[in-house]
């Protein structure tokens, strides 16, 4: 069979389930809303039931596995019925919404007794929670930490989460978990109609959606805004070919996706955009320098940039015309995972096997443009990882370790397409032509059973893969001062008393500027900070290093000339702190302690903390009040 004839046979085999542009758009919107709504409803039900905590009991783990089993069985039954000719909206809806259910079963149930998301309030989650708390209090471009500055961190996911918090009447930190579940489930529910549009097959689309959801819940669940973007990278790669070949529907969809993703997570957006550019150049030169790919590339780029500017515009204006002394260290991070090239097809696992099938499929079908698009996306990921390693010579990185999740997604997606290729067309002259209808049905049933069993095997490991992060969500003290595992909370139990004391002095959240090294306090309570906690999450417009120098100068001045400290704070070029939260003991005659952070990349860890000691006498005057609250000394301007 020739390549052209073989390709035509596959197209014909996929054709029965093909969707129109309008039908695809309606299904994406409808099923996305349904997936998010069902996840929110499930979250409310789960949090109305009293479960044992995940880190002290196996109950929620068992329930998660049981529900995942039911969901996989439901998906398998729907696909089997669909393949046998029973095609209706109910089967389509169930198969489409199962990935959204997997989000709830594998993460929602294990987290049912805690109000925190994966990894609790630790390190990066502290910054993310702080940003979500800020976006809950304002719908503007406010920075998570600095007053009167537009955000540098992409605000899309956090802004939407803030609006959900407003609708539900929840605090920003408290909405993190339900919003993460809702956004992941909504995205997962849109995958099937998107892939059905691409492949023309509901069973294939449902399989890719389930595999994609399971992978992101294993690889990047602690960053839901990144996971949502990653889910669509394989579809965007294939959609790019259709767009650059002249499809206006694909062009519009790709522009919207890249624009929105740029407001969610810029790294994955950059890789997706670079894939589109590379593919456009390949198509342009392969077709005698045709202008169609370039024309559609310009439209995709222009449209996506216009959407991205909704989030990035105010920051760029301040950056260009504000006269700030900017320095960004956001890319100053190189963990061990960033020092090698991910090769998932050598992994001894279900995903490893699927990736190996994908690799073989890519090699065998590389002449087909859709497959070539996936291969180019993989190539871009590897080039990005290599460039990230090389650029360390210039004192930074490209966060290349992040591409591992994308590579796994791309290879696994190719693996599903490879299995589907055999199922629908088969190896030339062998299958299905050499078998009768009964044998072919049996082979289909066995294939479906193996896929379902493999899916269950992988899905039920998601809580185990995230066990450390789930345990931390139960071990951390939440914004109400409680631990979900009912053990003694840490110093966070005193945060409410600190807020009350500051409010008595007119220093309320969303208005006052304070300084403390208690990141958890700032994550739960949306005060503005005089400085960020580390330069890596700091807005470059905030001039982190200069503020650090000023804080260190104030600490020294408090010893050298205590009476001059208040005047120095008032003379700051930035709005000075109206309160400090120190560690120390009031009236003990010992200095009050806080910390500032220094970027020490390329060392790993990449942060060094410097202790600053303030003389208590500097606050013992008519300008300040001080009180002891737990281990904290809180000083506030009168």
Rosetta blueprint (number, residue, H / E / L):
1 X L
2 X L
3 X H
4 X H
5 X H
6 X H
7 X H
8 X H
9 X H
10 X H
11 X H
12 X H
13 X H
14 X H
15 X H
16 X H
17 X H
18 X L
19 X L
20 X L
21 X H
22 X H
23 X H
24 X H
25 X H
26 X H
27 X H
28 X H
29 X H
30 X H
31 X H
32 X H
33 X H
34 X H
35 X H
36 X H
37 X H
38 X H
39 X H
40 X H
41 X H
42 X H
43 X H
44 X H
45 X H
46 X H
47 X L
48 X L
49 X L
50 X L
51 X L
52 X L
53 X L
54 X L
55 X L
56 X L
57 X L
58 X L
59 X H
60 X H
61 X H
62 X H
63 X H
64 X H
65 X H
66 X H
67 X H
68 X H
69 X H
70 X H
71 X H
72 X H
73 X H
74 X H
75 X H
76 X H
77 X H
78 X H
79 X H
80 X H
81 X H
82 X H
83 X H
84 X L
85 X L
86 X L
87 X L
88 X L
89 X H
90 X H
91 X H
92 X H
93 X H
94 X H
95 X H
96 X H
97 X H
98 X H
99 X H
100 X H
101 X H
102 X H
103 X H
104 X H
105 X H
106 X H
107 X H
108 X H
109 X L
110 X L
111 X L
112 X L
113 X L
114 X L
115 X L
116 X L
117 X L
118 X L
119 X L
120 X L
121 X L
122 X L
123 X L
124 X H
125 X H
126 X H
127 X H
128 X H
129 X H
130 X H
131 X H
132 X H
133 X H
134 X H
135 X H
136 X H
137 X H
138 X L
139 X L
140 X L
141 X L
142 X E
143 X L
144 X L
145 X L
146 X L
147 X L
148 X L
149 X L
150 X E
151 X L
152 X L
153 X L
154 X L
155 X L
156 X H
157 X H
158 X H
159 X H
160 X H
161 X H
162 X H
163 X H
164 X H
165 X H
166 X H
167 X H
168 X H
169 X L
170 X L
171 X L
172 X H
173 X H
174 X H
175 X H
176 X H
177 X H
178 X H
179 X H
180 X H
181 X H
182 X H
183 X H
184 X H
185 X H
186 X H
187 X H
188 X H
189 X H
190 X H
191 X H
192 X H
193 X H
194 X H
195 X H
196 X H
197 X H
198 X H
199 X H
200 X L
201 X L
202 X H
203 X H
204 X H
205 X H
206 X H
207 X H
208 X H
209 X H
210 X H
211 X H
212 X H
213 X H
214 X H
215 X H
216 X H
217 X H
218 X H
219 X H
220 X L
221 X L
222 X L
223 X L
224 X H
225 X H
226 X H
227 X H
228 X H
229 X H
230 X H
231 X L
232 X L
233 X H
234 X H
235 X H
236 X H
237 X H
238 X H
239 X H
240 X H
241 X H
242 X H
243 X H
244 X H
245 X L
246 X L
247 X L
248 X H
249 X H
250 X H
251 X H
252 X H
253 X H
254 X H
255 X H
256 X H
257 X H
258 X H
259 X H
260 X H
261 X H
262 X H
263 X L
264 X L
265 X L
266 X H
267 X H
268 X H
269 X H
270 X H
271 X H
272 X H
273 X H
274 X H
275 X H
276 X H
277 X H
278 X H
279 X H
280 X H
281 X H
282 X H
283 X H
284 X H
285 X H
286 X H
287 X L
288 X L
289 X L
290 X L
291 X L
292 X H
293 X H
294 X H
295 X H
296 X H
297 X H
298 X H
299 X H
300 X H
301 X H
302 X H
303 X H
304 X H
305 X H
306 X H
307 X H
308 X H
309 X H
310 X H
311 X H
312 X H
313 X H
314 X H
315 X H
316 X H
317 X H
318 X H
319 X H
320 X H
321 X H
322 X L
323 X L
324 X L
325 X L
326 X L
327 X L
328 X L
329 X L
330 X L
331 X L
332 X L
333 X L
334 X L
335 X L
336 X H
337 X H
338 X H
339 X H
340 X L
341 X L
342 X L
343 X L
344 X H
345 X H
346 X H
347 X L
348 X L
349 X L
350 X H
351 X H
352 X H
353 X H
354 X H
355 X H
356 X H
357 X H
358 X H
359 X H
360 X H
361 X H
362 X H
363 X H
364 X H
365 X L
366 X L
367 X L
368 X L
369 X H
370 X H
371 X H
372 X H
373 X H
374 X H
375 X H
376 X H
377 X H
378 X H
379 X H
380 X H
381 X H
382 X H
383 X H
384 X H
385 X H
386 X H
387 X H
388 X H
389 X H
390 X H
391 X H
392 X H
393 X H
394 X H
395 X L
396 X L
397 X L
398 X L
399 X L
400 X H
401 X H
402 X H
403 X H
404 X H
405 X H
406 X H
407 X H
408 X H
409 X H
410 X H
411 X H
412 X H
413 X H
414 X H
415 X H
416 X H
417 X H
418 X H
419 X H
420 X H
421 X H
422 X H
423 X H
424 X H
425 X L
426 X L
427 X L
428 X L
429 X L
430 X L
431 X L
432 X L
433 X L
434 X L
435 X L
436 X L
437 X H
438 X H
439 X H
440 X H
441 X H
442 X H
443 X H
444 X H
445 X H
446 X H
447 X H
448 X H
449 X H
450 X H
451 X H
452 X H
453 X H
454 X H
455 X H
456 X H
457 X H
458 X H
459 X H
460 X L
461 X L
462 X H
463 X H
464 X H
465 X H
466 X L
467 X H
468 X H
469 X H
470 X H
471 X H
472 X H
473 X H
474 X H
475 X H
476 X L
477 X E
478 X L
479 X L
480 X L
481 X L
482 X L
483 X E
484 X L
485 X L
486 X L
487 X L
488 X L
489 X L
490 X L
491 X H
492 X H
493 X H
494 X H
495 X H
496 X H
497 X H
498 X H
499 X H
500 X H
501 X H
502 X H
503 X H
504 X H
505 X L
506 X L
507 X L
508 X L
509 X L
510 X L
511 X L
512 X L
513 X E
514 X E
515 X E
516 X E
517 X L
518 X L
519 X H
520 X H
521 X H
522 X H
523 X H
524 X H
525 X L
526 X L
527 X L
528 X E
529 X E
530 X L
531 X L
532 X L
533 X L
534 X L
535 X H
536 X H
537 X H
538 X L
539 X L
540 X H
541 X H
542 X H
543 X L
544 X H
545 X H
546 X H
547 X H
548 X H
549 X H
550 X H
551 X H
552 X H
553 X H
554 X H
555 X H
556 X H
557 X H
558 X H
559 X H
560 X H
561 X L
562 X H
563 X H
564 X H
565 X H
566 X H
567 X H
568 X H
569 X H
570 X H
571 X L
572 X L
573 X L
574 X L
575 X L
576 X L
577 X L
578 X L
579 X E
580 X E
581 X E
582 X E
583 X E
584 X L
585 X L
586 X L
587 X L
588 X L
589 X L
590 X L
591 X L
592 X E
593 X E
594 X E
595 X E
596 X E
597 X E
598 X E
599 X E
600 X L
601 X L
602 X L
603 X L
604 X L
605 X L
606 X L
607 X E
608 X E
609 X E
610 X E
611 X E
612 X E
613 X E
614 X E
615 X L
616 X H
617 X H
618 X H
619 X H
620 X L
621 X L
622 X L
623 X L
624 X E
625 X E
626 X E
627 X E
628 X E
629 X E
630 X L
631 X L
632 X E
633 X E
634 X E
635 X E
636 X E
637 X E
638 X L
